[in-house]
């Protein structure tokens, strides 16, 4: 915090501006303000700044909270040093402005879910590469990706940049599954082969566009989905080959020697039952 600004006052203003947002970082700021015993003030003229942050009028003053950049020419030197220090530790850092004046920084760090590492490990075992597309700074994203075990990292992205990267990955790998939960993820979810939204904390836009919604935000289900899809494809192929062989055998046998009607019915219906039983193996 720069000299002349009270930490709790600034925190209260940030929480007021973020109180209507469903973004995980916004909820973390509001939760911190409540833990400090602050009362949330009313925010007016709330405006979302896509790819950057949020703006609101609070007590007649314009507050802006958004992505910090060390190359910002107006950023005070003491904030630049602190910004670089925080990003090196893997924090997501937001810049706070009041009436277009720099006030300070607010740092938040994502806690990687234990199941996230296991999910990425299982995807790698299935031969599936993983990539992180984020609006966070590249150094912050790289620190998180290294801890989680992600293969590719793309940071400093605007919503349209995420769409471009998804298109590039589709051209390179053929199919892309995009997992997201925010408004900024919605265009990329639409551009992917399959879009998966996290239903528990996802935005309305992401839930509406996604092809699949994980209602309990269970990351393990992502790897389970790939595994089930491959099993389904394998069993469908088996059933098609088996059914084709049975039909071909019955037709050829009937022309060569002739088959009694009861035997033909048993052969045809019996193969149908076997196909159904083979498909039921997916329930295991």
C-alpha positions as CSV (number, residue, x, y, z in Angstrom):
1,X,0.0,0.0,0.0
2,X,1.3,3.4,-0.9
3,X,1.8,6.0,1.9
4,X,-1.3,8.0,2.6
5,X,-3.8,5.2,2.1
6,X,-5.2,3.1,4.9
7,X,-5.1,-0.7,4.3
8,X,-8.5,-1.5,5.7
9,X,-10.1,1.4,3.8
10,X,-8.6,0.2,0.5
11,X,-9.6,-3.4,1.3
12,X,-13.1,-2.4,2.0
13,X,-13.4,-0.5,-1.3
14,X,-12.0,-3.5,-3.2
15,X,-14.4,-5.8,-1.5
16,X,-17.3,-3.5,-2.3
17,X,-16.4,-3.4,-6.0
18,X,-15.9,-7.2,-6.1
19,X,-19.0,-8.1,-4.0
20,X,-21.2,-8.8,-7.0
21,X,-18.6,-10.8,-8.9
22,X,-18.6,-14.6,-8.9
23,X,-14.9,-14.8,-9.8
24,X,-12.9,-16.9,-7.3
25,X,-10.4,-14.1,-6.8
26,X,-13.2,-11.6,-6.2
27,X,-14.8,-13.9,-3.6
28,X,-11.4,-14.3,-1.9
29,X,-11.2,-10.5,-1.5
30,X,-14.7,-10.2,-0.1
31,X,-14.0,-13.1,2.3
32,X,-10.8,-11.3,3.5
33,X,-12.7,-8.1,4.1
34,X,-15.4,-9.9,6.1
35,X,-12.7,-11.7,8.2
36,X,-11.3,-8.2,9.0
37,X,-14.7,-7.2,10.3
38,X,-15.4,-4.7,7.5
39,X,-18.9,-3.8,6.4
40,X,-19.3,-3.9,2.7
41,X,-20.3,-0.5,1.2
42,X,-22.6,0.0,-1.8
43,X,-20.9,0.1,-5.2
44,X,-22.4,2.1,-8.0
45,X,-21.8,2.1,-11.8
46,X,-20.2,-1.3,-11.6
47,X,-18.5,-2.1,-14.9
48,X,-16.6,-5.2,-15.9
49,X,-13.4,-4.6,-17.9
50,X,-13.0,-7.8,-19.9
51,X,-9.5,-9.3,-19.7
52,X,-8.4,-6.7,-17.1
53,X,-10.6,-6.3,-14.1
54,X,-13.5,-4.2,-12.7
55,X,-14.4,-0.6,-12.1
56,X,-17.0,0.9,-9.7
57,X,-18.0,4.1,-7.9
58,X,-17.8,3.9,-4.2
59,X,-18.6,6.9,-2.0
60,X,-18.3,9.1,-5.0
61,X,-14.8,7.9,-5.9
62,X,-13.8,5.7,-8.9
63,X,-12.0,2.5,-7.9
64,X,-10.4,0.1,-10.4
65,X,-9.0,-3.3,-9.6
66,X,-7.3,-5.2,-12.3
67,X,-4.3,-7.1,-13.7
68,X,-1.0,-5.5,-12.7
69,X,1.8,-5.0,-15.3
70,X,5.3,-4.1,-14.3
71,X,5.8,-2.3,-17.7
72,X,3.0,0.2,-16.8
73,X,4.8,3.6,-17.3
74,X,2.8,5.2,-14.5
75,X,3.4,2.5,-11.9
76,X,5.5,3.8,-8.9
77,X,8.9,2.2,-8.6
78,X,8.2,0.9,-5.1
79,X,5.1,-0.9,-6.4
80,X,7.1,-2.4,-9.4
81,X,9.6,-3.9,-7.0
82,X,6.9,-5.4,-4.8
83,X,5.0,-6.6,-7.9
84,X,8.0,-8.5,-9.2
85,X,8.6,-10.0,-5.8
86,X,5.0,-11.2,-5.4
87,X,4.8,-12.7,-8.9
88,X,8.1,-14.6,-8.4
89,X,6.3,-16.4,-5.6
90,X,3.4,-17.5,-7.8
91,X,0.9,-14.9,-6.7
92,X,-1.8,-13.4,-8.9
93,X,-1.4,-9.7,-8.4
94,X,-4.0,-7.0,-9.0
95,X,-3.5,-3.3,-9.2
96,X,-5.6,-0.9,-7.2
97,X,-6.4,2.6,-8.5
98,X,-8.5,5.3,-6.9
99,X,-9.6,8.2,-9.1
100,X,-6.9,7.1,-11.6
101,X,-4.2,7.3,-8.9
102,X,-2.2,4.2,-7.9
103,X,-3.0,3.0,-4.5
104,X,-1.4,-0.3,-4.0
105,X,-1.4,-4.0,-4.9
106,X,-3.4,-6.9,-3.8
107,X,-1.9,-10.4,-4.1
108,X,-3.7,-13.7,-4.1
109,X,-2.4,-17.2,-4.6
110,X,-4.2,-20.1,-6.0
111,X,-4.1,-23.2,-3.8
112,X,-3.8,-26.1,-6.1
113,X,-6.4,-28.8,-5.3
114,X,-4.8,-32.1,-4.4
115,X,-7.0,-33.8,-7.0
116,X,-5.7,-31.5,-9.7
117,X,-2.2,-33.0,-9.7
118,X,-3.7,-36.5,-9.7
119,X,-6.0,-35.6,-12.6
120,X,-3.1,-34.2,-14.7
121,X,-1.1,-37.3,-13.9
122,X,-3.9,-39.6,-15.1
123,X,-4.4,-37.6,-18.2
124,X,-0.7,-37.9,-19.0
125,X,-0.9,-41.7,-18.5
126,X,-3.7,-41.7,-21.1
127,X,-1.4,-39.9,-23.5
128,X,-3.2,-36.6,-23.2
129,X,-1.2,-33.3,-23.0
130,X,-2.5,-30.5,-20.8
131,X,-2.2,-26.7,-21.3
132,X,-3.0,-23.7,-19.1
133,X,-4.6,-20.7,-20.6
134,X,-4.9,-17.8,-18.2
135,X,-5.1,-14.1,-17.9
136,X,-2.6,-14.1,-15.1
137,X,0.9,-13.0,-15.6
138,X,3.2,-15.5,-17.3
139,X,5.6,-15.9,-14.4
140,X,2.7,-16.5,-12.0
141,X,1.1,-19.0,-14.4
142,X,4.4,-20.8,-14.9
143,X,4.9,-21.2,-11.1
144,X,1.5,-22.7,-10.7
145,X,1.9,-24.9,-13.8
146,X,5.2,-26.3,-12.5
147,X,3.6,-27.2,-9.3
148,X,0.6,-28.9,-10.9
149,X,2.6,-30.6,-13.7
150,X,0.9,-28.9,-16.7
151,X,2.7,-29.4,-20.0
152,X,2.1,-26.0,-21.7
153,X,1.5,-22.6,-20.2
154,X,0.1,-19.5,-21.9
155,X,-0.2,-16.4,-19.7
156,X,-1.2,-12.7,-20.1
157,X,-4.2,-13.8,-22.3
158,X,-7.3,-11.8,-23.1
159,X,-10.5,-13.7,-24.0
160,X,-9.7,-13.5,-27.7
161,X,-6.2,-14.7,-27.1
162,X,-7.6,-17.9,-25.4
163,X,-9.7,-18.5,-28.5
164,X,-6.6,-18.1,-30.7
165,X,-4.6,-20.6,-28.7
166,X,-7.4,-23.1,-28.6
167,X,-7.6,-22.9,-32.4
168,X,-3.9,-23.4,-32.7
169,X,-4.0,-26.4,-30.4
170,X,-6.9,-27.8,-32.5
171,X,-4.8,-27.4,-35.7
172,X,-1.9,-29.2,-34.0
173,X,-3.6,-32.0,-32.1
174,X,-6.9,-32.4,-33.9
175,X,-9.2,-32.2,-30.9
176,X,-9.2,-29.9,-27.8
177,X,-11.2,-30.2,-24.6
178,X,-11.4,-26.8,-22.8
179,X,-12.2,-26.7,-19.1
180,X,-13.2,-23.3,-17.7
181,X,-15.5,-21.5,-15.3
182,X,-15.4,-17.7,-16.0
183,X,-16.8,-15.2,-18.4
184,X,-13.4,-14.8,-20.0
185,X,-13.4,-18.6,-20.7
186,X,-16.7,-18.7,-22.5
187,X,-15.4,-17.8,-26.0
188,X,-12.7,-20.5,-25.7
189,X,-15.2,-23.0,-24.5
190,X,-17.2,-22.4,-27.6
191,X,-14.1,-22.7,-29.9
192,X,-13.0,-26.0,-28.4
193,X,-14.0,-29.4,-29.7
194,X,-15.7,-30.0,-26.3
195,X,-16.2,-27.4,-23.7
196,X,-16.4,-28.4,-20.0
197,X,-17.7,-25.9,-17.4
198,X,-17.3,-26.2,-13.6
199,X,-20.9,-26.0,-12.5
200,X,-20.3,-25.3,-8.8
201,X,-18.6,-21.9,-9.3
202,X,-18.9,-21.3,-13.0
203,X,-20.4,-18.2,-14.6
204,X,-23.7,-18.2,-16.4
205,X,-22.0,-17.6,-19.7
206,X,-19.6,-20.6,-19.3
207,X,-22.4,-22.9,-18.2
208,X,-24.6,-21.9,-21.1
209,X,-21.9,-22.4,-23.8
210,X,-20.3,-25.6,-22.4
211,X,-21.1,-29.0,-23.8
212,X,-20.5,-30.7,-20.5
213,X,-21.1,-29.3,-17.0
214,X,-19.4,-30.8,-13.9
215,X,-22.0,-30.0,-11.3
216,X,-19.8,-30.8,-8.3
217,X,-16.6,-29.4,-9.7
218,X,-15.0,-32.8,-9.3
219,X,-11.8,-32.6,-11.4
220,X,-11.3,-36.4,-11.4
221,X,-14.3,-36.7,-13.6
222,X,-12.4,-35.1,-16.4
223,X,-10.0,-38.1,-16.6
224,X,-12.9,-40.5,-16.0
225,X,-14.6,-38.9,-19.0
226,X,-11.7,-39.6,-21.3
227,X,-11.3,-43.1,-20.0
228,X,-15.1,-43.8,-20.5
229,X,-15.1,-42.3,-24.0
230,X,-12.2,-44.6,-25.0
231,X,-13.9,-47.7,-23.5
232,X,-17.2,-46.7,-25.3
233,X,-15.5,-46.4,-28.6
234,X,-13.7,-49.7,-28.2
235,X,-16.9,-51.6,-27.2
236,X,-18.9,-50.0,-30.0
237,X,-16.2,-51.1,-32.5
238,X,-16.3,-54.6,-31.1
239,X,-20.1,-54.8,-31.3
240,X,-20.1,-53.5,-34.9
241,X,-17.5,-56.0,-36.0
242,X,-19.2,-58.9,-34.2
243,X,-22.7,-58.1,-35.5
244,X,-21.3,-57.7,-39.1
245,X,-19.6,-61.1,-38.9
246,X,-22.7,-62.8,-37.6
247,X,-25.0,-61.3,-40.3
248,X,-22.4,-62.1,-43.0
249,X,-22.1,-65.7,-41.8
250,X,-25.8,-66.2,-41.7
251,X,-26.3,-64.8,-45.2
252,X,-23.5,-66.7,-46.7
253,X,-24.5,-70.0,-45.0
254,X,-28.1,-69.6,-46.2
255,X,-27.0,-69.2,-49.8
256,X,-24.5,-72.1,-49.6
257,X,-26.5,-74.7,-47.7
258,X,-29.7,-73.2,-46.4
259,X,-30.5,-72.5,-42.8
260,X,-33.6,-73.6,-41.0
261,X,-35.7,-70.6,-39.9
262,X,-35.5,-71.4,-36.1
263,X,-31.7,-71.6,-36.4
264,X,-31.5,-68.3,-38.2
265,X,-33.7,-66.6,-35.6
266,X,-31.5,-68.0,-32.8
267,X,-28.4,-66.9,-34.5
268,X,-29.7,-63.4,-35.2
269,X,-31.4,-62.7,-31.9
270,X,-28.6,-64.4,-30.0
271,X,-26.0,-62.1,-31.5
272,X,-28.2,-59.1,-30.5
273,X,-28.2,-60.3,-26.9
274,X,-24.5,-60.7,-26.9
275,X,-24.0,-57.2,-28.3
276,X,-26.2,-55.8,-25.5
277,X,-24.4,-57.7,-22.8
278,X,-21.0,-56.5,-24.2
279,X,-22.3,-52.9,-24.1
280,X,-23.4,-53.3,-20.5
281,X,-19.8,-53.7,-19.5
282,X,-19.6,-49.9,-19.5
283,X,-21.6,-49.9,-16.3
284,X,-18.7,-51.4,-14.4
